[in-house]
Amino acid sequence: MKKTKFTLLTLFFLIAFSINSWAQKTQVSGKVVDEQNMPLPGANVVESGTKNGVMTDFDGKFKLDVSKSNAVIVVSFMGYADQSIKLSGSKTNLTVKLVSGANNLEQVVVVGYGKSSRKNLTSAVTSVKAEALNRGAISDVGQLLQGKSSGLNISASGDPNRKASVVLRGASTLNSSQGPFYVVDGVPGVDISLVSPDDIATIDVLKDAAATAIYGNRAANGVIMVTTKKGSKEKAQISYSSYVGFEKVSNQLDMMNATQLRAFVTKNNLAFTPENDKGANTNWQKEILRSGALSTSHNLSISGGGEHGNYMASLTTLNREGVILTSDFSRVIAHLAIEQYAFNDNVKFGLNVSNSNTNAQNVAQRNTVLLQAVNHLPVSPVKNADGTYFENFISTGYFNPVALINHGDDDTKTSNLVGNFTTEIKLPFGLKYNLNLAYQKSTTLHGEFYDSYYQKYNSANFYNNPDPPAVHSLINFGVNGSALRNTYTNTNNIIESFLTWDKTFGNHKINAVLGYSWQEDVLGDGFQATTTNFPVDNVSYNNLALSNYSSVSGYRVDFGSSTAYQKTRLISDFFRLNYNYNDKYLIQGSIRRDGGSVFGANNRWGYFPSIGGAWRVDKEGFMADQKVFEDLKLRASYGVTGNSSGFNAYTAQFISGSLGTFYYNGQQIGAYGPNQAANPDLQWEKTSTANIGLDFTVLKGKLSGSVDYYEKKTTGMITSYSVNPILVPIGSIVANGGTMSNKGIEVSLNATPVQTKNFTWSTGMNASHNKNEITKLTNPFFIGGDSIRRVQPEGGGQTGSTLQILKEGKPLGQFFTLQYAGKNANGVSQYYDKNGNLTTTPAIGTDYHYAGSAQPKLLLGWSNDFKYKNFDLNIFIRGVFGNKIFNATRADLFRPATAMTTNILVDAANESPSDLNSFKYSTRFIEDGSYIRLDNATLGYNFPQIHKYIKSLRIYSTVNNLFVITKYSGIDPEVEQGGTAPGVDSNNFYPKTRTVLFGLKASF
C-alpha cells in the first residue's frame, strides 16, 4: 500500500512539474481541399517530427495546437501527394490544396503501442483507408479487406452469418486458429463484430515480426490494427449514410431436371420407384432459396468538440437476409468515443465504448439441407396433394430439404461490449505515460429446436454433414420435438501501462516504449441443457419446462462440455526502441516476455524478440542530383512471435471423465478414467520471420510501391499426437512437435497515370505468392510415422476414402487420392495403383498418389478509381491463381447407377450406370480453382453544396460479384481457404450472391 501511495505521489509530482515547464502553444486552423476545391474529410494534419496531429472533419476543416510558432505541419490524404507548410506564428483560415499523387510518406501508421510515419517504418505494414475498403452489403471486416492487402488470403461464402476466413502469409499452425489478431483502438483481442464498417478510419495490417512481435504470443498469424473515427475540435457535425441492396444467387449446380433425368433413366433401362416418381419437375435448389434477399444499413453519427476535447457517437443498424430460406442476419452497433484534455492539454483522458447486438438466424441443419437439395429427384414434389411435405422414408438418408428448413430453428443472439478508458500524460524530458483499462464482455444465447416432424426421420440413418475435416455422425431428434438451449459469457479484463520517450539530439531521434500488460479471461461461464417430448410444436426452444424427457427411455440431458468454463491469465512485459539518424538510417528492436496459464507448468514463460533496420537511400548525397526516385528505402527485419490461441485452459492438464459403462454383478456401472494426458512441458508455438523489403516512389510521386520477400518458420507446432499407450495410457497427448515454413514475395503498386483538370485515374495493384510446407511432423513419442491421412467427406460408397494428407515435405492442403486413368475397354473407370499399373479395384490409401495442393500460387487485387468532375467510378478486380479444389460435391453427384434414387449432374449424362467406379474420389474430381472476379463496381455522384445546412451529399450504386472467370465446375471457386482442410468443396457451400446496392451519404 505504501508503494502504491509513493507511486501516485511521484506521478502527481511529475504532472505538477510538467505543467510549469511546458511552453505556450501556437494554434493553426484551416481547411484541406482537393484540386476542385472540394473538402477532404479525414485528411491527416500532423506537426512534423511529433505525433501531434488531428484529422479534418466532414468539411475538411481542422484546428491544431503546435509546439512552436515556426513549426512545420504535414498534410496528407491517401491518393494525394503530401504537403508540408512552415508556419510563422498563428494562422487561421489556412487553405491547403492537395494534388493527386502516389507519394504519401508522412501518412500516419498505427503500430503496436504507438504510431509512426510511413517514411520511418522498418517493418512490413499495409495501410488501408476507409474509402479504399470494399463496398457492398458487407457485415464482416474480413470481407472489407478482400484483395486490399498483399499477403492476405480471404475467402467467404454467401452465408451472412459466417465470418470470412482470413490467412496472412500462409498458415502457421495445424490447430484451428489461423486468423490474425485484431487490435481495435489499442484494445487487444477485440471481437471484430464490435466495429461498424462506417466507423472505420484506417486498417493497418502488420505482417512481419518486426511489426508484430510487440504482441508476443498472439502475433504468429499477423496483427490487424483497426482505428475508428474520432471527433474534431470544430462545431458539431452530423452524418448519415444508408443503403439498400438486393441479392440473388450468382450460380447454382447444373443438375438434371425431370425431363433430362427421365430420359437418362429410360436410356439406361432404369426406373424410378413409384414412391419417388410423382410426375413433378422440381428444382430443389430453387425451392430452398428466396427469390431475392434484401439488405439494408443505416449509420447515424455526430461528432464535434471544443478547444480541450472532442467526441464522436454513432449508431449503426445492419440487416441482411440470406438467400436460403429462414437465414437472416441483423446487428445494431452503438459506439461512443470521447477525448478530454486537462492541465493545459498535457493530460488526455479517453473513453471508448462499443456495444454490438447480433441476431443470427441460421438454416436448421444447414449442411444437410444443402446436400439434400442437390440429391433430391426432380420427379418428386415439395408437397403432396394434401399440402403435407413429400417424403420417401424407404430410401436411406433421403429427407425433404424444404421440410428440414421449415420444421427447425437454429438461432444465436450475441451481445458484445467493450469499454476502454485511457489516460495519456505528457511528462518532461520527452516522456509520455499511457494507462489503458479495458473490459470486454461477450454473451451468446443459442437455441435449436426440431419439432415433432423430425421424429419421422430414422435416427439410424440421419447423419449430419459437417465441414471438413470433421466426419459425420448420427443425430437423434428424440420424441415429439427436441430442443437445445445454452448461454455462455466470456469476459476479458485488460490493464496495459507503458511509458514512451521521444527525444531528438541533433540528427539523432530516439523513440522508446516500455510497458506492462495484464489480462485475465473467463470463458464459457454459463450452462446448457437439452430436452425432448413437447406437448406442442410452437414453443420452439423458448420453454424447456414444457418438455417431459424423463418419460423417454434412455434419454440423457446434454449439459454441454465439462471443460466449457475456463479461466486464463496472460502477463507480459515489453520494450521497443526506435533509433533514427538524420531520417536516413533507421533501427528498431523490441522484445516481449509473455507468461500464460494455458501452457505446461514447466514452460509458462516465453520471449519474443525482433530487430529491424531501414536505409533511406534517397537521402544519401550521391542521390542528390538524380531525378528518378522521390523515395527509395531498403528494409530488413527478423523476429519471433508466438501462438497462444486455439488452446484452452486445460490443454496441458490431466483430465478424467466418463468412459462409458461396464457390466458388474448384474448391473451396468459407470466407468471413469483418464480422458486427457497431462503435459507439463507444453510450450508456445513459435514463428520466426525474416523479411527484406524495398519501398520506392518515382515519376514525381505518380508511382509508388513496395516489394517484400519473407521466410516464416513455425516450430513446436501443437497438436494431438498418437503415442505408445505404454508410455501414455490415453494413447494420445497434446504436445509440441512439427515445424512448418512459409516463403513468399509480395508486390504493391500505386499510380496516378492520368491527371487533368476534370479527370483523374488512380490505380493500385497488389500481388503475393506464398509457398507453404510442413517440414516436420514428428514428436519424440509420436508413433504414426511422418504422415496423417485425413478429410473424409463420406459420400455414398466412399467409406474410408480420404482426400488430403499431412506429410513432411508437402503443404497443408496436399491432396492425396486415387489417380484417375480414364476408362478401360469395358467403359469402367480405372486407376493407377501404387506401382503405376492400371486397376479397376484400387485399394484405399495404398494406391493413393499426391495430386496437387489447395494452396494458391498467386493472389491479386487491382483497384481503379476514375474521377470526372463530380462523378467517380471505382472498379475492383480480385484474382486467385494456381490452387486446386477437390470437388467432392461433383463426385457425389456423378453416380449414374443411382440416378433412379438420387439426382445427378447434367454433365454425367454420358456416364454408364455399369461403371461403378465413376464416382470414386480421385484426381478426376480435382479441378483448377483459379479465378478472376469483378468483385465490386461503384458509381457515385457528389453534389455541390446544395443547402447551407447540407455540407455534402453523395449518392452511389454498387454491384458486387458482377462476374467471375473460372474453369471450376462447382458453384463458386471461392471455397474455404482457412482451417486445416482448405480447398475441399463437400456438399456444404452456401451459394455466393450477386448484389445490386443503392446508397447515399450526407453530412450536415
Secondary structure, DSSP 8 states (H G I E B T S, - for coil): -HHHHHHHHHHHHHHHHHHHHS---EEEEEEEE-TT--B-TT-EEEETTSS-EEE--TTSEEEEEESSTT-EEEEE-TTB--EEEE-SS-EEEEEEE--B-S--TT-EEEETTEEEEGGG--S-EEEEEGGGS--SS---HHHHTTTTSTTEEEE--S-TTS--EEEESS---SSS--S-EEEETTEET--GGG--GGGEEEEEEE-SHHHHGGGGGG-TT-EEEEEE----SSS-EEEEEEEEEEEEE-----B--HHHHHHHHHHTT----TTT--S----HHHHTB-S-EEEEEEEEEEEEEETTEEEEEEEEEEEEE-SBTT-EEEEEEEEEEEEEEETTTTEEEEEEEEEEEEEEE--TTHHHHHHHHHHS-TTS-SB-TTSSB---TTSTT---HHHHHHTEEEEEEEEEEEEEEEEEEE-GGGEEEEEEEEEEEEEEEEEEEE-GGGGGS-TTT-B----TTS---B----SS-EEEEEEEEEEEEEEEEEEEEEEEETTEEEEEEEEEEEEEEEEEEEEEEEEE--S-STTTTS-GGG--GGGSTT-------TT--EEEEEEEEEEEEEEEETTTEEEEEEEEEEEETTS-TT--EEEEEEEEEEEEGGGSGGGTT--SEEEEEEEEEEEEEEE-TT--TTTTS-EEEEEEEEEETTEEEEEEEEEE---TT---EEEEEEEEEEEEEEGGGTEEEEEEEEEEEEES-EEEEEB-TTTSTTSEEEEE--EEEEEEEEEEEEEEEEE-SSEEEEEEEEEEEEEEEEEE---TTB-STTEEEE-----TT-TT---EEEETTB-TTEEEEEEEEEE-TTS-EEEE-TTS-EESS--TTTTEEEEEESS-SEEEEEEEEEEETTEEEEEEEEEEES-EEEEHHHHHT--GGGTTTS--BGGGTT--TT-TTTTSSBGGGEEE--EEEEEEEEEEEEE---BTTB-EEEEEEEEEEEEEEE---SS-S----STTSTTEE-S-----EEEEEEEEEEE-
